[in-house]
């Protein structure tokens, strides 16, 4: 009998869904008799999600967890956030954005806070008014952010893995930073409501085991990863191999991160969101226990 599972995503990109599609491509779900149905949960509050739904956006789950929701992160796929800041003109790093305009995520999206942390590290005060060091231009998706950049309405843009770095470079843009080099923070993997974790631990263990095998494959089989990027994420064959190697470097080895990184993520996000109460990492993450 096939076990049905719903996996929710906030962005249909390699950052959130590479492990899933490696599992599809390699037949891992079929082998374990698991059927995974994807669902776009971008506009669904965690409090409104059915508690059996897993979500790939651990950054969003972390936001919910620090706000006292029942979400628990059971698997960490990425702890080097896969977002890049690109500029129209060559600049001396992120600090060169002073008095510039940055196309970024909407304030409700976790990458908005991540980009702001990077700007503050560079000594820049960012906001949505021209009195700030950097004027933020929130945009709904990568297509809009790239459009603002290409049109000259923005001097720089935060771009996700939905647009491969090799493509951005090919368009003539200049890399200011890879946010994953500036911050260590679990952003994708698997998160689920605590109630489901307690009610169906075997299902949680089965799904995390499959995604752990996906991690192993994407680290050791770059041809497979390149094929997944071509087939599911529309990465050009000419840059698929380089993109596979680039993306693999952001993924964890075994679905876990360190307690220091986990706690640092909570502290950084609470600071960025102005939340005083900071939960201990064990209250948010269960990756060290295989969700058992």
TIMAR-679370 format. One record per atom (N, C-alpha, C): residue in three letters; x, y, z. Coordinates in steps of 0.02 Angstrom, whole numbers, plus 50000, padded with zeros to 5 digits. Layout:
<nodes>
alaXYZ;...
</nodes>
This chain:
<nodes>
unk500424994050000;unk500005000050000;unk500445006350000;unk500285011149958;unk500675017349953;unk500445022350006;unk500935025350041;unk500785030350092;unk500795037250061;unk500235041050064;unk500235047850035;unk500505052950085;unk500915057550059;unk501205062950100;unk501145069450061;unk500965074850095;unk500945081450063;unk501555085450085;unk501935087950036;unk502515092150049;unk502375099150023;unk502345103950069;unk502205110850050;unk502835114750035;unk502795119349988;unk503375123549972;unk503165130849969;unk503635135249982;unk503525142449975;unk503795144949908;unk504315141649883;unk504625143449819;unk504785137049781;unk504585136849718;unk504735130949677;unk505435131749648;unk505935130249689;unk506625131049667;unk507055125549698;unk507685125349677;unk508145120149702;unk508275120849776;unk508265126849801;unk508385128049872;unk507905123849914;unk507265123949897;unk506765120349936;unk506655113149911;unk506715112049846;unk506445105749819;unk506965101349784;unk507605102949788;unk508095098649755;unk508105091649784;unk508085091149851;unk508075084449882;unk507465080449859;unk506895083749856;unk506285080249834;unk506365077549763;unk506605081649717;unk506635079349648;unk507215074549635;unk507735074849675;unk508245069549671;unk507925062949691;unk507505063049743;unk507155057049765;unk506695054449710;unk506355058949676;unk505915056949620;unk506335053849565;unk506865057249545;unk507285055149489;unk507615048349503;unk507815047249565;unk508165041149584;unk507695035449604;unk507045036749605;unk506565031549622;unk506535029849696;unk506745034549739;unk506775033049810;unk506075032549841;unk505615036849820;unk504935036349846;unk504605029849824;unk504685028149761;unk504385022049735;unk504645015949772;unk505295015949786;unk505595010249822;unk505295009249891;unk505135014949924;unk504865014549992;unk504095014849993;unk503785014649934;unk503055014749929;unk502745020949962;unk503055026549946;unk502805033049971;unk502625037449911;unk502045040449913;unk501835045049860;unk501815052049889;unk502215056649861;unk502255063449886;unk501905068149839;unk501425071849866;unk501055076849828;unk501295083749849;unk501505087949801;unk501725094649816;unk501135099349822;unk501205104449865;unk500685109549873;unk501025116249885;unk500785121349850;unk501035128149860;unk500695131049923;unk501105132449974;unk500835135050037;unk501065142250050;unk501245145649996;unk501515152450002;unk501055156950041;unk500415156450028;unk499935161050058;unk499505157750112;unk499785152350140;unk499435148950194;unk499835149750259;unk499525152650309;unk499865153450374;unk499975146550404;unk500535145750439;unk500685139250471;unk500115137050517;unk499805141950549;unk499255140350594;unk498655137450558;unk498625138550491;unk498065136050452;unk498235129650413;unk498855127450416;unk499055121350382;unk498775115250420;unk498515110250384;unk498355104050417;unk498995101250450;unk498935098350510;unk499545096750546;unk499945090950515;unk499645087450465;unk500015081950433;unk500455084350376;unk500405090750357;unk500775093350299;unk501495094950320;unk501975092150284;unk502675093950292;unk502805100250252;unk503295104250273;unk503485109850231;unk504245109950222;unk504445111950161;unk505155112050143;unk505495118350166;unk505115123650178;unk505415130050198;unk505525130250274;unk506115128250294;unk506265128350366;unk506375135350392;unk506545140050348;unk506585147050369;unk505905149550391;unk505385147950351;unk504705149950370;unk504485146250433;unk504675139850439;unk504495136150499;unk504845139050560;unk505455141450552;unk505815144550607;unk505465150850629;unk505245154950581;unk504875160950599;unk504265159150640;unk503895153950618;unk503305151850654;unk503485149150724;unk504025145450727;unk504215142350791;unk504395147550843;unk504755152750823;unk504935157950872;unk504325162050892;unk503795161350853;unk503165164550872;unk502695159650907;unk502995154150931;unk502645149250974;unk502135145050936;unk502275143350873;unk501835138650837;unk502055131550855;unk501705126650827;unk501875119650842;unk502365116550793;unk502665120550749;unk503125117850699;unk503785115450729;unk504035109950702;unk504675107250723;unk505075105550660;unk505705107650657;unk506145106050601;unk506465099350614;unk506335094450570;unk506575087650581;unk507145085750534;unk507295090050485;unk507815088450436;unk508065094950407;unk508715095950406;unk509015102050380;unk509385100450315;unk509115102750259;unk509445101650194;unk509975106950180;unk509805113150196;unk510255118850181;unk510345123050244;unk510975124250263;unk511095129050317;unk511565134650294;unk511635135250228;unk511975140950197;unk511465143950148;unk511085148950171;unk510515151350131;unk510685152750059;unk510305149950013;unk510445150249942;unk510145156449909;unk510425162149928;unk510225168649900;unk510855172549885;unk510835176149829;unk511415179949807;unk511205187249797;unk511665191849808;unk511535198949793;unk511955200849733;unk511615202949680;unk511925204749617;unk511835212249603;unk512325215349573;unk512285222449557;unk512355223649482;unk512115229449460;unk512175231349389;unk512895233349373;unk513215236849420;unk513895239249409;unk514365235849458;unk514995235149442;unk515465232249490;unk515535236849550;unk515475233949610;unk515525237749672;unk516025234349719;unk516255238149767;unk516735235449816;unk516345231949872;unk516015226449855;unk515645222649904;unk514975225749921;unk514635222749972;unk513975225049992;unk513985232350015;unk514535234350048;unk514585241250072;unk514525246250015;unk514675244149954;unk514635248549897;unk513915250249877;unk513425247149910;unk512725248749897;unk512485255049931;unk512915258249970;unk512715264550004;unk512425269449954;unk511845272349973;unk511475277049931;unk511175273649869;unk511135267049871;unk510845263349814;unk510155260449829;unk509885256949780;unk509215253949785;unk509285246349776;unk509005242649824;unk509065235349823;unk508365232149814;unk508275228449760;unk507665224549752;unk507715218449797;unk507235217649842;unk507275212449892;unk506605208949899;unk506565204449947;unk505945200749960;unk505445205149998;unk504805203449996;unk504315206950038;unk504485205950112;unk504315210750155;unk504495210350226;unk504255204050261;unk503695201050238;unk503435195050271;unk503845188750256;unk504285189050205;unk504665183150186;unk505335182950223;unk505525177150250;unk506155176550287;unk506775179250251;unk506845178350184;unk507445181050151;unk507515188650156;unk506955192150167;unk506995199450179;unk507425200750241;unk507295196950295;unk507685197850356;unk508415195750346;unk508525190350308;unk509215188050296;unk509615193450259;unk509325196350207;unk509675201550170;unk509825207550215;unk509355209350258;unk509455215050303;unk510025213650352;unk510085207450375;unk510645205650420;unk511305206750384;unk511335204650320;unk511955205450281;unk512105212850272;unk511595216950258;unk511705224150250;unk511965227250314;unk511675225250371;unk511905228050435;unk512625225950450;unk512805219850432;unk513495217650441;unk513985221950401;unk513745224550345;unk514155228950303;unk514125236150325;unk513765237450380;unk513725244250407;unk513205248650375;unk512715245550341;unk512205249350305;unk511535249050342;unk511195254650342;unk510535255150372;unk510025255150316;unk509635249750311;unk509185248950253;unk508465249950272;unk508065252550226;unk507355253450237;unk507015255250173;unk506375257050178;unk505975258550118;unk505915265950105;unk506355270050132;unk506345277150119;unk507035279550097;unk507055284950063;unk507685287350033;unk508165290150084;unk507955290850146;unk508405293450198;unk508875288050223;unk508755281850207;unk509175276350229;unk509795275750185;unk510305272050210;unk510905270750170;unk510725266950106;unk510275262050114;unk510045258050057;unk509285258250055;unk508995260149998;unk508265260149991;unk508045253249967;unk507605250150005;unk507365243449988;unk506755243949942;unk506745239549892;unk506195239149844;unk505915232049848;unk505435230749892;unk505155223949898;unk504805222049833;unk504925215849811;unk504615213349750;unk504395206049762;unk503875204049726;unk503545197749743;unk503945191449728;unk504375191649677;unk504735185549658;unk505375187349619;unk505745182149600;unk506375183249565;unk506275186549497;unk505725184949463;unk505595188049398;unk505535195649406;unk505165197749459;unk505085204949471;unk505745208149493;unk506115204749537;unk506745207549560;unk507245208149502;unk507285203049460;unk507725203349403;unk507505208849355;unk506835209649347;unk506585214949303;unk506775221849328;unk506735222849394;unk506935229349422;unk507685230549410;unk508075225249416;unk508805225849406;unk508965227349333;unk508675223549288;unk508825224249217;unk508595231149190;unk508045233549218;unk507765239949193;unk508135245949221;unk508555244949272;unk508895250549303;unk508495253749359;unk507915250949376;unk507525253549432;unk507835251649498;unk508245246549498;unk508635244549558;unk509365244149539;unk509795245749588;unk510515245249578;unk510775238249591;unk510395234549632;unk510585227749649;unk509955223849667;unk510015217249669;unk509425213049684;unk509635206849721;unk509185204549765;unk509255198149799;unk508935192849754;unk509325187949733;unk509085182849686;unk509185175949717;unk508675171749710;unk508695165049739;unk508975159949690;unk508955153649710;unk509185148249666;unk508725147049607;unk508155150549605;unk507715149949547;unk508045152449483;unk508545156949490;unk508935159349433;unk509665157649448;unk509945153149410;unk510615150649424;unk511135156249422;unk511625156049468;unk512155161049467;unk512505161649400;unk512605156049366;unk512945156349301;unk512525160249251;unk511865159849256;unk511445163849211;unk511495171249227;unk511495172849292;unk511555179949312;unk512215182849287;unk512745179049296;unk513405181449272;unk513395182149196;unk513065177449162;unk513015177849089;unk512635183849065;unk512185186449106;unk511795192449089;unk512195198849102;unk512795198049130;unk513235203849140;unk513195207049209;unk512865203649257;unk512815206549324;unk513415204449367;unk513515208149421;unk514115207349462;unk513915204649531;unk514245199349553;unk514095196149617;unk514375200349674;unk513935202649718;unk514155206249778;unk514275201449835;unk513825196449844;unk513945191449896;unk513465185649888;unk513685179949913;unk513255174149923;unk513055174449996;unk512405175050009;unk512175175850079;unk512385169850122;unk512435163950091;unk512655158050127;unk513375158450152;unk513775162950124;unk514455164150150;unk514445169050208;unk513905172950214;unk513855177950266;unk513485175450327;unk513015170750317;unk512585168250371;unk512545160750368;unk512575157550426;unk512425150450431;unk511765149850467;unk511255147450430;unk510585147350457;unk510175142150419;unk509865137350453;unk509465132250418;unk508865135450384;unk508845134750318;unk508305138050280;unk507835133050246;unk508075127150229;unk507635122250198;unk507765115250225;unk507285110950213;unk507335103950237;unk506635101150244;unk506475099050305;unk505805096550320;unk505585099050388;unk504995101850391;unk504695103850455;unk503985101250457;unk503745099850517;unk503075097150524;unk502815099050592;unk502155099050599;unk501855100750663;unk502035095450716;unk502145097950776;unk502325093550832;unk501805088050842;unk501175089550831;unk500655084550840;unk500745078650793;unk500925080050729;unk501025074750681;unk501675070850697;unk502175074350720;unk502795071150739;unk502675065950794;unk502235067450841;unk502075062750894;unk501605057250871;unk501155058950825;unk500645054250803;unk500915049350751;unk501365051550708;unk501605047350652;unk502365047450646;unk502725045650699;unk503455045950697;unk503765041550643;unk503445035950627;unk503725031550576;unk503705034850507;unk503165038450493;unk503125041950429;unk503655047450425;unk503755051050481;unk504265056250483;unk504955053250471;unk505085047650505;unk505745044450496;unk505835042150424;unk505305039350393;unk505365036950324;unk505535042550276;unk505175048250283;unk505295053850237;unk505985056850248;unk506195057650311;unk506865060450323;unk507405055750297;unk507305049150303;unk507805044350277;unk507875044950202;unk507315045850167;unk507335046650094;unk507705053150076;unk507555058550110;unk507885064850095;unk508625064750114;unk508795060850165;unk509505060050182;unk509875056350126;unk509545051350096;unk509845047950039;unk509905052649980;unk509415057049971;unk509455062149918;unk510075066549927;unk510195068649990;unk510795072650004;unk511425068949983;unk511465062550000;unk512055058649983;unk512155058549907;unk511605057549871;unk511655057149798;unk511855063849767;unk511585069349792;unk511755075749760;unk512475077849775;unk512765074949828;unk513475076349842;unk513945071849802;unk513725065849786;unk514185061149753;unk514045060149679;unk513455062149656;unk513275061049586;unk513065067649553;unk513555071349530;unk513405077949501;unk513025077249435;unk513115071649399;unk512735070749337;unk511995070049351;unk511825066349404;unk511125065649423;unk510835072349443;unk511215076049484;unk510975082649507;unk510875087349448;unk511345087249400;unk511285091449341;unk510665089649300;unk510525083149295;unk509925080949259;unk509285083349293;unk509275083149360;unk508695085549397;unk508605093049385;unk509155096849386;unk509115104049375;unk508865105549304;unk509075101649256;unk508835102749187;unk508085101049181;unk507895095349210;unk507215092749198;unk506685096349239;unk506855098549299;unk506345101149345;unk506405108549359;unk506995111449348;unk507095118449365;unk507315122649305;unk507265119849246;unk507385123449183;unk508085126749181;unk508575123349210;unk509265125749205;unk509545123549137;unk509835128149101;unk510105126749034;unk510625121149038;unk510615116448990;unk511125111148989;unk511835113848990;unk511935119848961;unk512615122648958;unk512885124449027;unk512445125749075;unk512685127849141;unk512455123049196;unk512135117449177;unk511855112849227;unk512395109749271;unk512955107649242;unk513485104349281;unk513785109149331;unk513945115249309;unk514235120249354;unk513735122249408;unk513095122649390;unk512585124449439;unk512505118849490;unk512535112649469;unk512485106949515;unk513045107349568;unk513645108749546;unk514205109249593;unk514125115149640;unk513905120749613;unk513795126749653;unk513265125549707;unk512705122649687;unk512155121649734;unk512325116449787;unk512665111049767;unk512825105749814;unk513225108249874;unk513635113449863;unk514055115949917;unk513645119149973;unk513025120949960;unk512595124050010;unk512225118950053;unk512195112750030;unk511795107650064;unk512205104150118;unk511865102150172;unk512195098550226;unk512385091550203;unk512805088350242;unk513035081650224;unk512515076250242;unk512145077450297;unk511725072050323;unk511055074250352;unk510835080250334;unk510185082550359;unk510195085650427;unk510795087050451;unk510865090150517;unk511295096450512;unk511245100550562;unk511705106150570;unk511945106050643;unk512395110550660;unk512645110450729;unk512175114150776;unk512185112350840;unk511785116150889;unk511955123550890;unk512585125250878;unk512795132350878;unk512465136050820;unk512445132950761;unk512125136050703;unk511375136550715;unk511075131250742;unk510355131350755;unk510165136850805;unk510545137450859;unk510395142650908;unk510545149550880;unk511085150050842;unk511245156550811;unk510715158850763;unk510395154050728;unk509855155850682;unk509265158650721;unk509095155550776;unk508535157950818;unk508695164950844;unk509295165850870;unk509475172350899;unk509475177850846;unk509765176350788;unk509805181350735;unk509105183250710;unk508675178250702;unk508005179650677;unk507595183550728;unk507665181650792;unk507295185250844;unk507525192550847;unk508175193750839;unk508425200650839;unk508145204450779;unk508155201250720;unk507915204650660;unk507175206150664;unk506795201850699;unk506065202650703;unk505845206350766;unk506335208150809;unk506165211750871;unk505805207450922;unk505945200950923;unk505635196350970;unk506095195351030;unk505855196651089;unk506275196451149;unk506385189251173;unk505855185251175;unk505915178351200;unk506235173951148;unk506785170651166;unk507145166551119;unk507145159251142;unk506805154851105;unk506795147851126;unk507475144551118;unk507595139451158;unk508195135351150;unk508135131351085;unk508695129751054;unk508665126450989;unk508295119850991;unk508325116251047;unk507975109851051;unk507215110551047;unk506965116551060;unk506245117751056;unk506015118550984;unk506485119750939;unk506315120950869;unk506545115250824;unk507125112350839;unk507435107450796;unk507435100450828;unk507295095450786;unk507315088450809;unk507765084250764;unk508195087450724;unk508595083850676;unk509085079050708;unk509315080550769;unk509805076250803;unk509515069850828;unk508845069250827;unk508525063350855;unk508195059050801;unk508325060750736;unk507985057250681;unk507235057550689;unk507005062850722;unk506295063950732;unk505975058550774;unk506375054750810;unk506085049350850;unk505925051550920;
</nodes>
